[in-house]
Amino acid sequence: MARQLSVSYTLSNGAGINTVNVQVVSVTNTNDVIMSSTLPMSAGDIAVTGSTQIRLVYTVPPGVTSFRSIPRITSQDTYGNNYSYPASSA
C-alpha cells in the first residue's frame, strides 16, 4: 500500500529586492513517487532576507526507501522581471 509523506520546505530570498508571486509550478520526482499536492501552489511574496514555508505531500509506492524531488519555483521581482528555480539551461 502506498504511503503519504509530507515535507516542509523553506523558501528564502537572498536577493537584494523583494520577490512577489512565488509559486511552486511543477515537481519532478524519482522512483515513481507521485506529487499529491495541488499545483501550482502559491507561496505568496517574500521580502528581502525573508523566508516562508511550504508543505508538499508525496505518495510513495511500497518498497521505495528514498527518492529525489526537484520542485520548480517561479517568481517575479518588484520590477516585473521573471525568475525560475532551478534555473533552466535553455
C-alpha positions as CSV (number, residue, x, y, z in Angstrom):
1,M,0.0,0.0,0.0
2,A,1.3,3.5,-0.9
3,R,2.2,5.9,1.9
4,Q,1.8,9.6,2.2
5,L,4.9,11.7,3.1
6,S,4.6,15.4,4.0
7,V,7.7,17.5,3.6
8,S,8.2,21.1,4.7
9,Y,10.5,23.3,2.6
10,T,11.8,26.8,3.5
11,L,12.0,29.2,0.6
12,S,14.4,32.1,1.3
13,N,15.0,35.4,-0.5
14,G,18.8,36.2,-0.5
15,A,18.4,38.7,-3.3
16,G,18.6,42.5,-2.7
17,I,15.0,43.0,-3.8
18,N,11.5,41.8,-2.7
19,T,10.1,38.9,-4.7
20,V,6.4,38.5,-5.4
21,N,4.0,35.9,-6.7
22,V,6.2,33.0,-5.6
23,Q,4.8,29.7,-6.8
24,V,5.7,26.0,-7.0
25,V,4.7,25.2,-10.6
26,S,5.9,21.7,-11.0
27,V,7.8,18.9,-9.2
28,T,9.9,16.2,-10.7
29,N,10.4,13.0,-8.6
30,T,12.3,9.8,-9.0
31,N,11.4,6.2,-8.1
32,D,7.7,6.5,-9.2
33,V,6.9,8.9,-6.3
34,I,3.8,11.0,-7.1
35,M,3.1,14.6,-6.1
36,S,-0.2,14.6,-4.2
37,S,-0.2,18.4,-3.5
38,T,-2.2,20.6,-5.9
39,L,0.0,22.6,-8.2
40,P,0.6,25.4,-8.9
41,M,0.9,26.2,-5.2
42,S,1.2,29.9,-4.1
43,A,3.9,30.7,-1.6
44,G,3.0,34.5,-1.6
45,D,5.6,37.2,-1.5
46,I,9.0,37.1,0.2
47,A,10.7,40.3,1.4
48,V,14.5,40.8,1.2
49,T,16.2,38.4,3.6
50,G,12.8,36.9,4.4
51,S,11.6,33.4,4.1
52,T,8.4,31.3,4.0
53,Q,7.5,27.7,4.4
54,I,5.5,25.4,2.0
55,R,4.5,21.8,2.6
56,L,4.4,19.3,-0.3
57,V,2.7,15.9,0.0
58,Y,4.0,12.9,-1.8
59,T,2.6,9.4,-2.5
60,V,5.4,6.9,-2.0
61,P,5.0,3.4,-3.5
62,P,5.6,0.3,-1.4
63,G,9.3,-0.7,-1.3
64,V,10.6,2.8,-2.1
65,T,13.1,3.8,0.7
66,S,14.4,7.0,-0.9
67,F,13.7,9.4,-3.8
68,R,14.8,12.7,-5.2
69,S,12.3,15.6,-5.6
70,I,13.1,18.8,-7.6
71,P,10.4,21.5,-7.1
72,R,10.4,24.2,-9.8
73,I,9.7,27.6,-8.3
74,T,8.8,30.8,-10.2
75,S,8.6,34.3,-9.0
76,Q,8.9,38.0,-10.1
77,D,10.7,40.9,-8.6
78,T,9.0,44.2,-8.0
79,Y,10.2,45.5,-11.4
80,G,8.4,42.7,-13.2
81,N,11.4,40.5,-14.0
82,N,10.6,36.8,-14.0
83,Y,12.7,34.1,-12.3
84,S,12.6,30.3,-12.3
85,Y,14.5,28.0,-9.9
86,P,16.2,25.8,-10.5
87,A,17.3,28.0,-13.4
88,S,16.6,26.3,-16.8
89,S,19.6,25.7,-19.0
90,A,17.8,26.8,-22.2
